[in-house]
Amino acid sequence: MVEPMLSTTSSLETDVLVIGSGAAGLTAALTARLNGLSVTIAEKAPVFGGTSAWSGGVAWIPLNRHALAAGIADSRELARAYIQAGAGDHFDAARVDAFLDHGPAAVDFLESRTEARFELAAEPDYQPGLPGALPHGRALRPVEYDARRLGAHAGALRPPARERVLFGGLQIGAEHFTHFLNATRSPRSAWFVARRILGHLRDLATHGRGMRPATGNALVARLAASAFEAGIPIMLSTQANELIVEGAGVGGAILEGPDGTVRVTARRGVVVACGGFPQDHARRQRVYPHRPSPDEHLSNAIAGATGDGIRLAEGVGGAFEGGLPNPAIWYPTSRVAYPDGSVGHLAHLLERGKPGVIAVTPDGTRFANEALNYHSFVQALLATRREGRAAVAYYVCDHRALRRYGLGAARPWPLPYRRYLRTGYLKRGRNVRELAAAAGIDVHGLDSTVAAYNAGARTGRDPEFSKGENAYDRSQGDPRWQPNPCVGPLDQPPFYAVEIRPGDLGTFAGLRTDAAARVLDGTGAPIPGLFAVGNDQASVFGGAYPGGGATIGPGLTFAYIAGRTLAGAN
Ligand SMILES: Cc1cc2nc3c(=O)[nH]c(=O)nc-3n(C[C@H](O)[C@H](O)[C@H](O)COP(=O)(O)OP(=O)(O)OC[C@H]3O[C@@H](n4cnc5c(N)ncnc54)[C@H](O)[C@@H]3O)c2cc1C
């Protein structure tokens, strides 16, 4: 254990110090505070919300109150069997039982004691072939919010990522997505979209930012509004650099903020909630199976997710669990260059499962069912690695698919896409061979792949990978396209391609914790006074990905457990 070396300029006492202000940190703080403790949050960024504020905000929590109210036929046994089948040798019964026992209570607590509000998301479980999988009912999504409710703190809400907004900050919640896709076909949708855009432009003029957060931005705004209401200070631009050891355990931390060094005494304990290590390139290289250089792997997490919480805990003896089969939530990602010279990472959400879109390696061959969930799809992409060749793929589509569904940063009609041709993000060819040459894909390989694919696609079949043949696949397709909503030929020139690399939404590997979210040391014993929540703790699913919301669901649940444990309420 490390003794603090820094000289301090001020000190502060609190019952609980939470390090990090994402969904997990805010939930731990709220649970401890609303159970009677004083709480302080330290946040190293000048804004609060972390990657949670960039996320979809979906939380996978079986047996939640919304599923029960909707009459979803689920049970603890089914959910447990499903998690166990996915986790295999990494199944941790005690933690999974804690997740299943407390997840529904965490949702009840958040919805009854804070501003957080959820509704059922139309998301099937991601592994429909495993026993216990459900087509619906375990994924919750946050309800939109009015950021004015944050009052003077609204400006410190981390804005959504620029890759995932329109018109300088307009967010589209999943509940309104179809209005945006149908705006040119339905007067009702056109009216909805026009009102949304006008309202957004008014917010930009009066507040300098969008004020209708949706998805994870709404979740964070809601939790933060309740945190401020409960009197929890969030110390912005304040980084935790070291944990303080008191007796046998952790009793506080040394922070560095705008006014210098602060020595915080945390009477009950410290919660690390720093968002995992997706931007810690050195640890990524040690733990990710493809040992990527920074360029070979594109994380979609905030730049500050540099593994601080894990390092802080390791500094006092905490054990890191790096051996999960999938140390991160994989996501196919492209690099987008902006006019100011900066480069962003774009997680490709929408187009892969649609008709008229395929994915190929540089030799022009398909390697997976494109409608697979993103995590499994990138696993298949990683399996294409060869000695001396990184895992790279291209999404290829025809003009009809480009304008209907978009291709990454090039959004669907009526939004313009030509600037992406000018920047080289999007490659184009009048025929498939010309496209292959422009994109650097093997010409003969792509030509024969598209010909073979089209032959089956004309009757809605994909003999090679069975795209569109299960409930999850079809949820990714276009329901207007029949007979197979995921499969259609590429036959409307010109043709387009965009380069895809393996990326992530965050990490699954993390600190070893017990069922109460206490950090364990190398012997398996809990370190007194030290908790890890969110992506700082190793995933309860053992590296499997049961469904959308597989980090935020456990993130909220174990934060709730940590807050109650700290307050002596468990
Ligand atoms: C585009 C996208 C979509 C996603 N959608 C979903 C989804 O729908 N469902 C889902 O489950 N997951 C989703 N994810 C993943 C999810 O966002 C993360 O797994 C989750 O938000 C992590 O939450 P957290 O509270 O652990 O950390 P974060 O939300 O990242 O918060 C950590 C905070 O800690 C701060 N911090 C770091 N180091 C320090 C330090 N030393 N001192 C003080 N503060 C520090 C950071 O600045 C940050 O604000 C998505 C991710 C992305 C990128």
The ligand as a Gaussian input file, in Angstrom:
#p B3LYP/6-31G(d) Opt

LIG

0 1
 C      -21.433000       5.609000     -28.433000
 C      -21.567000       4.771000     -27.204000
 C      -22.789000       4.183000     -26.926000
 C      -22.919000       3.375000     -25.796000
 N      -24.151000       2.878000     -25.491000
 C      -24.297000       2.108000     -24.388000
 C      -25.584000       1.652000     -23.995000
 O      -26.611000       2.012000     -24.586000
 N      -25.652000       0.824000     -22.914000
 C      -24.543000       0.437000     -22.200000
 O      -24.662000      -0.347000     -21.255000
 N      -23.320000       0.918000     -22.518000
 C      -23.184000       1.754000     -23.566000
 N      -21.956000       2.275000     -23.866000
 C      -20.851000       2.015000     -22.929000
 C      -21.074000       2.910000     -21.690000
 O      -21.181000       4.235000     -22.109000
 C      -19.968000       2.796000     -20.667000
 O      -19.712000       1.453000     -20.449000
 C      -20.432000       3.437000     -19.353000
 O      -20.977000       4.703000     -19.608000
 C      -19.317000       3.564000     -18.354000
 O      -19.870000       4.234000     -17.237000
 P      -18.979000       4.592000     -16.006000
 O      -19.882000       5.295000     -15.025000
 O      -18.236000       3.405000     -15.545000
 O      -17.877000       5.610000     -16.580000
 P      -17.995000       6.993000     -17.322000
 O      -19.371000       7.324000     -17.693000
 O      -16.977000       7.014000     -18.398000
 O      -17.549000       8.032000     -16.203000
 C      -16.231000       8.014000     -15.692000
 C      -15.859000       9.431000     -15.254000
 O      -14.682000       9.360000     -14.455000
 C      -13.875000      10.494000     -14.736000
 N      -12.505000      10.210000     -14.310000
 C      -11.607000       9.369000     -14.886000
 N      -10.447000       9.370000     -14.194000
 C      -10.621000      10.232000     -13.146000
 C       -9.775000      10.672000     -12.083000
 N       -8.500000      10.233000     -11.921000
 N      -10.266000      11.571000     -11.211000
 C      -11.548000      12.063000     -11.343000
 N      -12.370000      11.683000     -12.345000
 C      -11.921000      10.767000     -13.224000
 C      -14.037000      10.646000     -16.240000
 O      -13.662000      11.947000     -16.647000
 C      -15.522000      10.355000     -16.418000
 O      -16.297000      11.528000     -16.346000
 C      -21.804000       3.134000     -24.950000
 C      -20.585000       3.752000     -25.222000
 C      -20.463000       4.572000     -26.335000
 C      -19.149000       5.230000     -26.592000

